[in-house]
Structure formats: structure tokens, C-alpha cells
Amino acid sequence: MSDHPPVIAPAGDAIRKRLRFTATFLLGALLATLLAATPLPTADRADAAAPGPKDTTAVLFSWTWNAIARECTGNLGPAGYGFVQTSPPQEHVQGPEWWTYYQPVSYKVESRLGTRAEFKAMVDTCHAAGVKVIADAVINHMSGKSAGGVGWAGSSFAHYDYPGIYQSQDFHSCRRDIANYQNRTEVQECNLVNLSDLNTSSSYVQGRIAGYLNDLASLGVDGFRIDAVKHISAADMQGILGKVNDRARLYLVQEVIRANEPIQPEEYLANGDIHEFAFARKLKEAFGGGTINWLTTGTGIGSSWAGFLQNANAAVFVDNHDTERNGETLSYRDGAAYDLAQVFTLAWNYGSPSIHSGYEFSNKEAGPALAGNGEVIDPVCGQNGWTCKHAQTSIENMVGFRTATYGTAITNRWDNGSNAIAFGRGDKGFVAINRGGGSVDRTWQTSLPAGQYCNVIVGQPTSGGCSAGGVITVGGDGRFTAPVGGNAALALHVGAKAGGSGGNPDPEPQPGSSMTVYYSTSKGWTNHNIHYRVGTGSWTTAPGVGMAPACAGWVSKTVELGSATSVTAAFNNGSGTWDNNGGRDYALTGSVAAVANGAVTSANPCSTTPTNPATSTTVYYATGWATANIHYRVGTGSWTAAPGVGMAPACAGWKVKTIELGGASGITAAFNNGSGSWDSNGGADYAIASGPVKVSNGTVTAGDPCS
């Protein structure tokens, strides 16, 4: 919850913005305040910092519980994220805006993001994937609806009356908006933009709040991000947390925005971590302005800088849901500057980082895409504006870098005096970041062991080398030569050596045998997707992969098995309706698996139809490579992630891959060996139509060379 609104909110206005006044620092007054601020002692402190080495949190803002569960399994767990942060889970006011979650009307775990049962299932699923769950907790206030109303789950309320929970006496008596942020009492007892301010000094109110936090903990939550903590006195926070069960188990991070005011973050250190807004502001100044070398000068950005928290207490970020709207920090709109700031945050050894991942917006009040009943539509990367920054290759792979280098010192610093920097993390990793427009070509000095590495900014290790970016060889003297392009980065670490396995396993199996999965269209869905994993590998990103028409009443998808013998799968229509075999998923084996009405058979339901209907193309590629990949796009759609998809042996001298066209007339493609050698038709790429097609020595012809 941000602090200062741009204007004083009218008492009858139901829409309450949560914007912050951008304060300027007066160093003398700030230092005096810091010296005066003394944290309150506590006998039972929560985790002071996110437990390492997996100390990175993915903040899935406005994501539904079901979508978070799938993301934990498919991306967050394999990538090495330690935590996922949810949006506030309690019942809230109704409306399409993003801030509805931040106006509670009851402590029921029911919201437009999902039900209590779905929340519990999400927590369990994330735990199974090795990811802990932090809930964003709004405890300073209730709603800002002066006229009252009915909440998401049907609870009636008035501005200062929430039946069965709080009545008028449970709120502070000020009952007007904060006007003077230099007045401690006013900040902590008056309304933040008309939000009814709870009397958190009351033992009853503290008990109700603690009861809510205890309820979330009983559902398995591992910690809390506490909203608007500046507006709750340090003593009141201690009173609340003193009533929370098993508090020492819970990780706590608090929103206390530093400004030139009496209330400072240091007052709340006894409770746990605190968001260090100064870090994000400095990143905007550096990466937004283009000059970044000063971030690593001397001891570098962090604890030694005036107005910064100590490393053990700092929760750092590039942006959050407030600052991406008010312009205080960088945001997804800043493109390469934003992405490079995320790379720096994950590589630098200050604080515990959070990666904000929300959705695109043009109106800063706008909420996420909603279904007709007001529920948030399950987020899917690439749809409805979801940014999926947490899963972007350069960011997701840097989580693995952070895990591999955790606890190591900054070494081998270099900068060009302006827009390019580089540094190592002990003998475990090395990163170079170029904010300039031109390439930086040089020999880099590291402390890495000799060996062959992959640049995790663009790819991951494969059995044949690196999935993208080529192999980088570090000599016995720790040196390597490689260019870093304009507005790009390079990162190496000991957990991502070429030919090994990286921190984010490639879900695409190596070429080998395959399974064709058929699914009955009897449910009447317009679209059909299969969400699966091969053997014990990683799940596809939900909702999975589209299935194409196979024959009357059936759709199909061919899945490469590599060395595995089974597929675990669920099916969906891409709009939130799933068939997951009653929560058990489908266990599929053999070369053919047909799923209809909960039953699985090994018979091909389309055996009387052509093997390769016009809705697909079967590409045969003539090559002597031991491994071949096809990198393609269907019609005018998106390209596969480089190096593409593995091709299977077909007959002597040929590799093969069948690709569903989904109504398109063909594909555009290039081929590679997974180790940097490409055949892109002289840079023009290959245009390949439907049916069986041969690509040999730069020539494309129809036919099956293996028939």
C-alpha cells in the first residue's frame, strides 16, 4: 500500500487511489531520525531474511490460485525460486480495478482470485514443487467505500461496520484522510485515502488480525508481505505479531516506504525484512539514465550507502504493483533497461530480491482480464497482457545464477567508466552488463574454474552444448573472450556448464521415440490444449500445447519422449476449464494413447484416416548432424524458443518432426545442431507447406524420403 495520495480524497468517493508522494531526502534530518529510531525488542522474531540460497521471490500480482499452482510446478520450482508471493487472499470490495484486493471487507479466504479450497491446493502444490508461499496481508485498514456495500463473497458492510468482525469502536477516531506526514499520530491513526483505519492498539483488533494470519498459516502459508506497515505503530505491530502462532517459522517482509518523515523503516526491524525502496529508485536513475558504473563503484550499492538498510534486512526489487503505476521506478514498459536492472539485482549481493510479474495496462486503475462473473481469468503467458517477467529467459535463468553464487563475494570488477559493468561472484559466477547501444568486445577476467560455459541470459546447457548463445570457453587463467551486445548481458556460472544440466531444465526431450496423444472432443470445447510432462521432467507452461484436429471427434498431439517411457497429462480449453482426471492427471504410456470421458486406451481412434492430414506438416531434414533441432513459427505466430524442437531419427540421413498447423498453411523454419551450427537457408529461412516435406541442401520439395 503506497503512502501519499496526489489529492485529498472526498469522503464519498468510492474509488481510492494508492499513489505515493515522491519525497526528497534531506540528509541531515534523515540521519537524525535514524539515530533516534530504536527497534523494539521481541522474544520471538520471525525469519529476518529469506532463507538462502533460494532467497528470490516471484511476485505473481493478480494471478489466480490455480494459475500460481501450475506456475510453481512448471516454472518457479525448476527455476529455483524460493518463494511465490500472492495478492491479498481475503474477501474484498467488488469492482474491476486492480486495488480491490487492498480493500478488505472480511477475513474469509474467498476472492476473485479463487476459493479457499483452491488457495489451499495451490499452497500444497507449490510446496511439492519446492516453492514456499508468501501471502500479501492487508491489516492496517478495511474498505474505502463510504457508502458501504456487499463484498465479493456476499458480506454486507458499512464504512466503519463489518458485521461479525469490526464495529465503529474498532476504528481510530480521526476518520479523515492523512494531511500531514510529519505528524506521527496522524499518519498512524487517520485514514489512508479514505480506507477505514483500524484501531490496531486495541487488543480485540490485534486478536482479529492475528486470527486471520493464523488462519492463513493453517493453510500452509510460509510468511507474509505486510501492507502499509508505516501506518501501524511499531508497538501495535508487536502486539499483533505476538499473537501469531509459530511466528519463528514465518518469513515476514514489510512495506515501510522511507521518506523525510518521522516514521522510518528501522523502527520495524524487529519484525523481519523491509522493502528497500531506495534500491529501486537508484536502479531507475542508473539504468533509466544509461550510466550504470556508479552502482558498483567502491563497495557498491547497498548497506554502506546512506539511507539503505543492512543487507540482512533488505528486501530489494526493481518495481512493484504501486511503483510501476506511479512512475517511481522502472517498469516492464522500459524494455531492455528494466530487464538489465533485473539481471543486476539477481547478480548483486545485496538483499533478498523480488521479481514483479503482472500485466500490461494503459489505465493505471485497470485490473486484470476478468470473466463475465467477475473472476480473474487464469493468467496464461502471451495472453491478456500478462508480462510473465518471472518466466522470461534472462530473468528466470538468473535466479539459477543467484542460487549458484549465493554467499560469495564480489570479485573481478570492471567498468568502462559509463554504461558497461562486469563483476564476478567468487569463483562461482560472472556477469557483464552493457547498457550502451554498441557492443563491448573484450577479454574478460574472472575467477571461474576452467571449462565450457553457457550464457544463461539467453540459454541453458543441453547434452550437446548450450541451447542458445553458443559455448563460452574459460581458460585456466580464468579469462575468456566474448562480445556483449548493446543493451544486453552475459552471465556464466558453475551450475550451467555446456553439456551439463542447468538450474532450469529444458522441458523439451531429446530426439527419440514419440507418443501420439488423442483426446475426444465430446466436451464441445472450441480449443483443446494438453498440459504435460515427459517422465519426471518439467511440466509445459500452462495451459500447455495446442492440439490439432485429427479426425471426426478427436484432436491429437505428438509428444517426443526422448529416453522416457511415459507422459503425465491434463487437458483444458484455454479458458479455465480443465480435465485432469479428478485431480489425479492422466498417466499415458505406449506409442498411442487415446483419452475419452476419463478412460485411456492404446487404440488409435483415427486409424482409418491419413497419418498426416493437411492440418499438419511432417518435415524431413537431410543432415549428418547427430542432433538436429527445428526452430520454427506456424503461420505468422511466435517463433519457438531457440534452438527450437528436437527432431527424431527417420531413416538413414534424415531427421523428422511433425508440426500441427492449427489452420495455418505452413511454417517458417531454420535448423541447427544445438551447438551453434545453423542452416537458415542463407538467412532467408525455409517456407514449408503442409503434408510431408523434404528439406535437403537448401531445397524444399514435397514427399517422404523414408517411404
C-alpha positions in Angstrom: 0.0 0.0 0.0 1.5 3.3 -1.0 1.5 6.3 1.3 0.7 9.7 -0.1 -2.2 10.3 -2.4 -1.9 13.1 -5.0 -5.0 14.8 -3.7 -7.2 14.6 -0.5 -9.9 12.0 -1.3 -13.5 13.2 -1.0 -15.3 11.4 1.8 -18.0 10.0 -0.5 -15.6 8.8 -3.3 -15.7 5.1 -3.6 -12.6 4.9 -5.7 -9.4 5.2 -3.7 -6.2 5.5 -5.4 -3.0 4.2 -3.8 -0.4 6.6 -5.0 2.7 7.9 -3.3 4.1 11.3 -3.0 7.8 11.1 -4.2 9.6 12.5 -1.2 13.1 14.2 -1.4 15.7 13.2 1.1 17.1 15.8 3.5 20.2 14.1 4.6 20.7 15.8 7.9 17.1 15.3 9.1 17.2 11.7 7.9 20.3 10.9 9.8 19.0 12.4 12.9 15.8 10.4 12.6 17.8 7.2 12.0 19.8 7.8 15.2 16.6 8.3 17.2 14.8 5.3 15.8 15.2 2.3 18.1 13.7 -1.1 17.1 11.5 -2.7 19.8 12.8 -5.9 21.3 11.0 -9.1 20.8 11.4 -12.6 22.2 10.1 -14.4 19.2 11.3 -12.9 15.9 10.2 -14.1 12.5 12.8 -15.1 9.9 14.9 -12.0 9.5 15.7 -12.7 5.9 14.5 -15.1 3.2 16.4 -18.3 3.8 19.2 -18.8 1.3 20.4 -19.8 -1.1 16.9 -19.8 -2.6 16.0 -16.3 -1.5 14.3 -15.0 -4.6 10.5 -14.3 -4.6 8.3 -14.3 -7.7 5.5 -11.8 -7.1 2.7 -13.1 -9.2 0.5 -10.0 -8.9 -3.2 -10.7 -9.6 -2.6 -14.3 -10.5 -5.3 -16.8 -9.6 -4.6 -19.5 -7.2 -5.0 -22.2 -9.8 -2.5 -20.4 -12.2 0.0 -20.0 -9.4 -0.2 -23.7 -8.6 0.6 -24.5 -12.3 3.4 -22.0 -12.4 5.0 -23.4 -9.3 5.2 -26.8 -10.9 6.0 -25.7 -14.4 8.4 -22.8 -13.9 9.1 -21.5 -10.3 10.3 -24.7 -8.8 12.6 -25.8 -11.7 14.0 -22.3 -12.0 15.0 -22.2 -8.3 12.6 -19.6 -6.9 12.4 -19.9 -3.1 9.1 -18.1 -2.7 6.0 -17.1 -4.6 4.0 -14.1 -3.3 0.2 -14.0 -3.8 -2.0 -11.0 -4.0 -4.2 -10.4 -0.8 -6.4 -13.5 -0.4 -9.2 -12.1 1.8 -12.7 -11.1 0.7 -12.6 -7.6 -0.8 -14.8 -4.9 -2.3 -16.3 -5.6 -5.8 -15.1 -3.9 -8.9 -12.8 -4.3 -11.9 -9.9 -2.2 -10.6 -6.6 -3.6 -9.5 -6.8 -2.3 -6.0 -10.0 -4.1 -4.9 -7.8 -6.7 -3.1 -6.4 -4.0 -0.9 -9.9 -3.1 0.5 -10.9 -5.9 2.8 -14.5 -6.5 3.9 -13.9 -9.7 5.8 -11.2 -12.2 6.5 -12.8 -15.0 4.5 -10.3 -16.6 2.1 -12.6 -16.0 -0.9 -11.8 -13.6 -3.6 -11.9 -13.1 -7.4 -8.6 -14.9 -7.5 -10.1 -18.2 -6.2 -11.7 -20.0 -3.3 -10.3 -21.2 0.0 -10.1 -24.7 -1.3 -8.2 -23.5 -4.4 -5.9 -21.4 -2.2 -5.1 -24.5 0.0 -4.5 -26.6 -3.1 -2.1 -24.0 -4.5 -0.1 -23.9 -1.3 0.2 -27.7 -1.3 1.2 -27.8 -5.0 3.8 -25.1 -4.6 5.3 -26.9 -1.6 5.5 -30.1 -3.6 7.5 -28.1 -6.2 9.9 -26.8 -3.6 8.4 -23.3 -3.5 7.2 -21.5 -0.3 4.2 -19.2 -0.3 4.0 -15.6 1.0 0.6 -14.0 1.2 0.2 -10.3 0.9 -1.7 -9.3 4.1 -3.7 -6.1 4.4 -4.2 -5.5 8.1 -4.0 -1.7 8.6 -7.5 -0.9 7.4 -10.7 -2.2 5.8 -12.5 -0.7 2.8 -12.6 2.8 1.4 -16.3 2.7 0.4 -18.0 5.5 2.3 -21.4 4.2 1.3 -20.6 0.6 2.2 -21.8 -2.3 0.1 -21.5 -6.1 -0.4 -18.2 -7.8 -0.7 -17.0 -10.4 -3.2 -18.2 -13.3 -1.0 -21.5 -11.7 -0.1 -20.6 -10.0 3.2 -22.5 -6.7 3.8 -20.6 -3.8 5.3 -20.6 -0.2 6.1 -17.5 2.1 6.1 -17.0 1.6 9.8 -19.1 -1.5 10.4 -18.2 -5.1 9.3 -20.8 -7.4 10.9 -19.3 -10.2 13.0 -15.8 -8.6 12.8 -15.5 -4.9 13.5 -17.8 -2.2 14.7 -17.4 1.5 15.0 -15.4 1.4 18.2 -12.7 -0.8 16.5 -11.6 2.1 14.3 -9.5 5.1 15.1 -11.5 8.2 15.8 -9.7 10.5 13.3 -11.8 9.4 10.3 -10.4 11.8 7.8 -7.5 11.4 5.4 -3.9 12.0 6.4 -2.9 15.6 5.7 0.4 15.9 7.4 3.0 13.2 7.1 5.3 14.9 9.6 2.7 14.1 12.3 3.3 10.6 13.5 -0.1 10.2 15.2 -1.9 11.4 12.1 -0.1 9.0 9.8 -0.9 6.1 12.1 -4.5 6.9 13.2 -6.1 8.8 10.3 -7.3 7.3 7.0 -5.0 6.5 4.2 -7.1 7.7 1.1 -10.4 7.1 2.9 -9.6 3.5 3.9 -11.2 2.9 7.3 -8.2 2.8 9.7 -8.3 0.1 12.3 -7.5 0.8 15.9 -4.5 -1.5 16.0 -3.8 -0.6 19.6 -6.9 -2.4 20.6 -6.3 -5.9 22.0 -9.5 -7.1 20.3 -8.4 -5.8 16.9 -5.0 -7.3 17.3 -6.6 -10.6 18.1 -8.8 -10.5 15.0 -5.9 -9.6 12.8 -3.7 -12.3 14.3 -6.6 -14.8 13.9 -6.6 -14.0 10.1 -2.8 -14.5 9.9 -3.1 -17.7 11.9 -5.8 -19.0 9.5 -3.5 -18.4 6.5 -0.7 -20.1 8.4 -3.0 -23.1 9.0 -3.5 -23.3 5.2 0.3 -23.7 4.9 1.4 -20.2 4.2 5.1 -19.7 4.9 5.1 -16.0 5.5 3.6 -12.6 4.8 4.2 -9.4 3.0 2.6 -6.9 5.3 1.0 -3.9 3.5 1.1 -0.3 4.7 3.2 -1.0 7.8 4.2 2.6 8.3 0.5 3.3 9.2 0.7 0.9 12.1 2.8 1.8 15.1 5.8 -0.4 15.9 4.3 -1.3 19.2 1.0 -2.2 17.6 2.8 -4.5 15.1 4.5 -6.2 18.0 1.1 -6.7 19.7 -0.3 -8.3 16.6 2.6 -10.5 15.8 2.9 -11.6 19.5 -0.5 -13.3 18.9 0.6 -15.1 15.8 1.2 -18.8 16.2 4.6 -20.4 15.2 5.9 -17.0 14.3 9.5 -18.0 14.2 8.6 -20.2 11.2 7.2 -17.4 9.2 9.1 -15.1 6.8 8.0 -11.5 7.1 8.6 -8.7 4.7 7.1 -5.2 5.5 6.2 -2.3 3.3 7.7 0.7 5.0 8.5 3.5 2.5 11.4 5.6 3.5 10.9 9.4 3.2 11.8 12.6 5.0 9.3 11.8 7.8 9.4 10.9 11.5 8.4 7.3 10.8 11.4 5.3 9.5 11.9 1.6 8.4 14.4 1.0 11.2 11.6 1.1 13.8 10.2 -2.2 12.4 13.5 -4.2 12.1 12.5 -6.5 15.0 9.7 -8.0 12.9 11.6 -9.1 9.8 12.7 -7.8 6.4 11.7 -4.4 5.0 11.3 -3.3 1.3 14.2 -1.1 0.4 12.6 1.4 -2.0 15.8 3.4 -2.3 17.4 0.5 -4.2 14.7 0.5 -6.8 14.9 4.3 -7.1 18.6 4.2 -7.7 18.2 1.5 -10.3 15.8 3.7 -12.2 18.3 6.6 -12.0 21.1 4.3 -13.3 19.5 2.0 -15.9 16.9 4.6 -16.9 19.6 7.2 -17.5 22.1 4.8 -19.1 25.1 5.4 -16.8 25.4 2.4 -14.5 29.1 2.2 -13.5 28.5 4.2 -10.2 26.3 1.3 -8.9 29.5 -0.9 -8.4 32.0 1.8 -7.5 33.7 1.4 -4.1 31.7 -1.1 -2.1 28.8 -0.7 -4.5 25.1 -0.1 -3.9 23.9 -1.5 -0.6 24.4 -1.3 3.1 27.2 1.2 3.1 25.1 3.8 1.2 23.3 6.5 3.3 19.6 5.7 3.9 20.0 2.0 3.0 19.0 -0.9 5.2 21.6 -3.5 6.2 21.9 -6.5 3.8 20.2 -8.9 6.2 17.1 -6.7 6.5 16.7 -5.5 2.9 14.1 -6.9 0.5 15.0 -5.4 -2.9 13.1 -5.1 -6.1 13.1 -3.3 -9.5 9.4 -2.4 -9.3 6.2 -3.4 -7.6 2.5 -3.0 -8.3 2.4 0.5 -6.9 5.6 1.9 -8.4 5.0 0.5 -11.9 1.9 2.7 -11.9 3.2 5.9 -10.3 6.5 6.0 -12.2 8.7 6.0 -9.2 10.7 3.1 -10.6 11.4 1.3 -13.9 8.6 -1.0 -15.2 8.0 -3.5 -17.9 7.5 -0.6 -20.3 11.2 0.3 -20.1 12.2 -2.8 -22.1 15.9 -3.5 -22.0 16.6 -1.0 -19.2 14.1 -2.9 -17.0 15.4 -6.4 -17.9 19.0 -5.4 -17.3 18.1 -3.9 -13.9 16.6 -7.3 -13.0 19.8 -9.1 -14.1 21.8 -6.8 -11.9 19.5 -7.2 -8.9 19.8 -11.0 -9.2 23.6 -10.9 -9.7 24.4 -8.3 -7.0 24.8 -9.5 -3.4 22.5 -7.0 -1.6 19.2 -8.0 0.0 16.6 -10.7 -0.9 15.2 -9.9 -4.4 11.5 -10.0 -5.5 10.6 -10.2 -9.2 7.3 -8.4 -10.0 5.2 -10.1 -12.7 1.9 -8.6 -13.5 0.1 -7.5 -16.7 0.2 -4.7 -19.2 -2.0 -1.7 -18.7 -2.7 1.7 -20.2 -5.0 2.9 -17.5 -3.2 2.7 -14.1 -6.5 1.9 -12.4 -7.2 -1.1 -14.7 -7.4 -4.6 -13.2 -6.5 -7.8 -15.0 -8.7 -9.6 -17.5 -12.0 -10.7 -16.0 -14.5 -13.4 -16.9 -18.2 -12.4 -17.1 -18.8 -13.4 -13.5 -16.0 -11.0 -12.3 -13.4 -13.7 -11.6 -9.9 -13.1 -12.9 -9.2 -15.3 -15.9 -6.4 -17.7 -15.2 -3.2 -16.0 -16.4 -1.5 -17.5 -19.5 1.8 -16.1 -20.7 1.2 -14.4 -24.0 -2.5 -13.8 -23.4 -4.5 -10.9 -22.0 -1.4 -8.8 -21.5 0.3 -10.9 -18.8 4.0 -9.9 -18.8 5.3 -13.2 -17.2 8.6 -11.4 -16.4 9.3 -14.1 -13.8 9.5 -16.7 -16.6 11.4 -14.6 -19.1 14.6 -16.5 -20.0 17.1 -13.7 -19.0 15.4 -13.3 -15.6 14.4 -16.9 -14.8 17.8 -18.2 -15.6 19.4 -15.5 -13.4 17.5 -17.0 -10.5 19.7 -20.1 -11.0 22.7 -17.8 -11.2 21.8 -16.3 -7.8 21.4 -19.7 -6.2 24.7 -21.0 -7.6 26.6 -17.9 -6.4 24.8 -17.4 -3.0 27.1 -16.2 -0.2 30.1 -15.3 -2.4 31.9 -12.0 -2.5 32.0 -9.5 -5.4 35.2 -10.1 -7.4 36.9 -9.1 -10.7 35.1 -5.7 -11.1 35.4 -3.9 -14.4 33.6 -0.9 -15.9 34.1 1.4 -18.9 33.5 4.5 -16.9 29.9 4.8 -18.1 27.4 2.3 -19.4 29.1 -1.1 -19.1 30.0 -3.1 -15.9 31.1 -6.6 -15.1 31.8 -8.4 -11.8 32.3 -11.9 -10.5 30.7 -13.7 -7.6 33.7 -15.5 -6.0 34.7 -18.5 -8.2 31.0 -19.4 -8.8 29.8 -16.9 -11.4 30.5 -13.8 -13.6 28.2 -11.3 -15.2 28.7 -8.4 -17.7 26.0 -5.8 -18.4 26.1 -3.4 -21.3 23.5 -0.5 -21.1 25.2 1.2 -24.1 24.0 0.9 -27.7 27.2 -0.6 -29.1 28.8 -4.0 -28.5 31.5 -4.3 -25.9 34.2 -6.7 -27.3 36.9 -7.7 -24.9 38.7 -10.4 -22.9 37.1 -10.8 -19.5 39.0 -11.7 -16.3 37.1 -14.0 -14.0 37.8 -16.3 -11.1 35.8 -19.2 -12.7 37.3 -22.6 -13.0 38.5 -23.5 -16.5 35.7 -25.1 -18.6 33.0 -24.6 -21.1 30.0 -22.5 -20.0 26.6 -21.3 -21.3 25.5 -17.7 -21.3 22.3 -18.1 -19.1 21.0 -14.8 -20.3 19.9 -16.5 -23.5 20.1 -20.2 -22.9 20.8 -23.3 -20.8 23.1 -26.3 -21.0 22.0 -29.2 -23.2 23.6 -32.6 -23.7 25.2 -31.2 -26.9 26.3 -27.9 -25.5 24.1 -24.8 -25.0 20.5 -24.3 -26.1 21.4 -20.8 -27.4 24.3 -18.3 -27.4 27.0 -20.9 -28.2 29.7 -22.3 -25.9 32.0 -19.9 -24.0 35.4 -21.4 -23.0 37.1 -20.1 -19.9 40.8 -20.8 -19.8 42.9 -21.9 -16.9 43.7 -18.3 -16.1 40.0 -17.5 -15.7 39.9 -15.5 -18.9 37.5 -15.7 -21.9 36.8 -13.5 -24.9 33.3 -12.7 -25.9 31.2 -9.7 -27.1 28.3 -8.3 -25.1 25.9 -6.6 -27.4 24.2 -3.3 -27.0 21.6 -3.3 -24.2 22.5 -6.9 -23.4 24.2 -9.0 -20.8 26.2 -12.1 -20.4 26.2 -14.4 -17.3 28.1 -17.6 -16.6 28.0 -19.8 -13.5 29.3 -23.1 -12.4 25.9 -24.7 -12.4 25.5 -24.1 -16.2 28.4 -25.7 -17.9 28.0 -26.7 -21.5 26.9 -30.3 -22.0 25.6 -30.5 -18.4 22.3 -29.5 -16.8 21.3 -26.0 -15.8 19.2 -24.7 -13.0 16.2 -24.6 -15.3 16.0 -27.9 -17.1 14.9 -27.8 -20.7 11.4 -29.4 -20.8 11.9 -30.4 -24.5 13.1 -34.1 -24.5 16.0 -35.2 -26.7 15.1 -36.7 -30.0 13.9 -40.3 -29.8 10.7 -42.2 -29.7 7.3 -40.4 -29.5 3.8 -40.8 -28.3 0.7 -39.5 -30.2 -2.0 -38.5 -27.7 -5.6 -38.3 -28.9 -8.3 -36.5 -26.9 -12.0 -36.8 -27.5 -13.8 -33.6 -28.5 -17.0 -34.7 -26.8 -16.9 -31.9 -24.3 -17.7 -29.4 -27.0 -14.7 -27.2 -26.4 -13.6 -24.8 -29.1 -9.9 -25.2 -28.3 -8.0 -28.1 -26.8 -4.7 -28.0 -25.0 -2.5 -30.7 -23.5 -0.5 -29.7 -20.4 2.1 -32.4 -19.8 5.4 -33.6 -18.6 7.6 -36.3 -20.1 8.7 -38.8 -17.5 9.8 -37.0 -14.4 10.8 -33.8 -16.3 9.3 -30.3 -16.1 5.7 -29.5 -17.0 4.9 -27.4 -20.0 3.8 -23.9 -19.2 0.1 -23.8 -18.6 -2.2 -24.1 -20.4 0.1 -26.3 -22.3 0.3 -27.0 -26.1 -2.5 -26.8 -28.6 -3.9 -30.0 -30.0 -4.9 -30.1 -33.7 -7.9 -31.8 -35.4 -7.1 -35.5 -36.1 -10.3 -37.0 -37.3 -14.0 -36.7 -36.6 -14.5 -36.3 -32.8 -10.7 -36.3 -32.0 -7.8 -33.9 -31.7 -4.2 -35.0 -31.3 -0.7 -34.0 -30.3 2.6 -35.9 -30.9 5.0 -35.7 -27.9 8.7 -36.6 -28.1 9.7 -39.0 -25.3 13.5 -38.9 -25.5 14.6 -41.7 -23.2 11.4 -41.6 -21.1 8.5 -44.1 -21.5 5.6 -42.1 -20.1 3.7 -38.8 -20.2 1.6 -37.3 -17.3 -1.0 -35.0 -18.7 -4.2 -32.9 -18.2 -6.4 -31.2 -20.8 -8.1 -27.8 -21.0 -9.9 -25.4 -23.3 -7.6 -22.5 -22.7 -10.2 -20.6 -20.8 -10.0 -22.2 -17.4 -11.9 -25.4 -17.9 -9.8 -28.5 -17.1 -10.0 -32.3 -17.4 -7.3 -33.5 -15.0 -8.8 -36.9 -14.2 -10.4 -35.7 -11.0 -7.1 -34.1 -9.8 -5.0 -37.2 -10.5 -3.9 -36.3 -14.0 -3.6 -38.9 -16.8 -0.8 -41.4 -16.9 -0.1 -42.2 -20.5 2.3 -44.9 -22.0 3.0 -46.5 -25.3 3.2 -45.0 -28.8 -0.5 -44.2 -28.9 -2.8 -43.0 -26.0 -6.4 -42.1 -26.5 -8.3 -40.3 -23.7 -12.1 -40.1 -23.7 -14.5 -39.5 -20.8 -11.9 -40.3 -18.2 -10.8 -43.6 -19.9 -7.4 -44.2 -21.5 -6.9 -46.7 -24.3 -3.9 -47.6 -26.6 -6.1 -47.8 -29.8 -5.7 -45.2 -32.5 -9.2 -43.8 -32.9 -8.2 -42.3 -36.3 -6.6 -45.4 -37.8 -8.8 -45.2 -40.9 -7.7 -41.6 -41.6 -4.4 -40.4 -43.3 -1.5 -40.3 -40.9 -0.6 -36.8 -41.9 -3.7 -34.8 -42.6 -3.5 -31.3 -44.1 -3.7 -29.8 -40.7 0.0 -30.7 -40.1 3.3 -30.7 -41.8 5.8 -33.6 -41.4 9.3 -32.1 -42.0 12.1 -34.4 -43.1 15.6 -32.8 -42.9 18.7 -34.3 -44.5 21.7 -33.9 -42.3 24.8 -35.6 -40.9 24.3 -33.9 -37.5 24.0 -36.3 -34.6 21.4 -33.9 -33.1 19.0 -31.7 -35.2 16.5 -29.1 -34.0 13.9 -27.3 -36.0 13.3 -23.7 -34.9 10.0 -22.5 -36.4 6.9 -20.5 -36.3 3.4 -21.5 -37.5 1.9 -19.1 -40.0 2.6 -15.6 -38.6 2.7 -16.8 -35.0 5.5 -16.6 -32.5 8.8 -18.5 -33.0 9.7 -21.4 -30.8 12.4 -20.6 -28.2 15.8 -21.2 -29.7 17.2 -23.7 -30.6 13.7 -25.0 -31.2 12.4 -28.5 -31.0 14.3 -31.7 -31.3 13.9 -33.8 -34.4 13.8 -37.6 -34.3 15.7 -40.1 -36.5 13.5 -41.1 -39.5 15.7 -43.2 -41.8 19.4 -43.1 -42.8 20.5 -39.5 -43.2 17.1 -37.9 -42.3 15.6 -36.4 -39.2 11.8 -35.8 -38.8 9.3 -33.7 -36.9 5.5 -33.4 -37.3 4.1 -30.0 -36.5 0.5 -29.1 -36.1 -0.6 -26.1 -38.2 -3.8 -25.2 -36.4 -5.4 -23.8 -39.5 -2.3 -22.1 -41.0 -1.0 -23.1 -44.4 2.6 -23.8 -43.3 5.6 -22.8 -41.2 8.8 -20.8 -41.5 11.8 -22.7 -40.2 15.5 -23.0 -39.7 17.6 -25.9 -38.5 20.5 -26.3 -36.1 22.6 -28.9 -34.2 22.1 -27.4 -30.7 25.8 -26.3 -30.6 25.7 -23.2 -32.6 25.7 -24.5 -36.2 22.6 -23.3 -38.2 21.0 -23.8 -41.6 18.7 -20.8 -42.1 18.6 -21.0 -45.9 21.2 -18.3 -46.3 19.4 -16.1 -43.8 16.1 -16.3 -45.7 14.7 -19.2 -43.6 12.7 -22.1 -45.2 9.0 -21.8 -46.2 7.4 -25.2 -45.6 3.9 -26.1 -46.5 1.5 -28.8 -45.1 1.9 -32.5 -45.7 5.2 -34.5 -45.9 8.1 -32.1 -46.9 11.8 -32.8 -47.6 14.5 -30.2 -46.9 17.8 -31.1 -48.4 20.8 -28.9 -49.4 18.7 -25.8 -49.4 15.9 -27.2 -51.5 12.3 -27.8 -50.3 10.3 -30.5 -52.0 7.1 -32.5 -51.2 7.4 -36.1 -50.2 8.5 -38.7 -47.7 12.1 -39.8 -48.3 11.7 -42.7 -46.0 8.6 -44.3 -47.6 
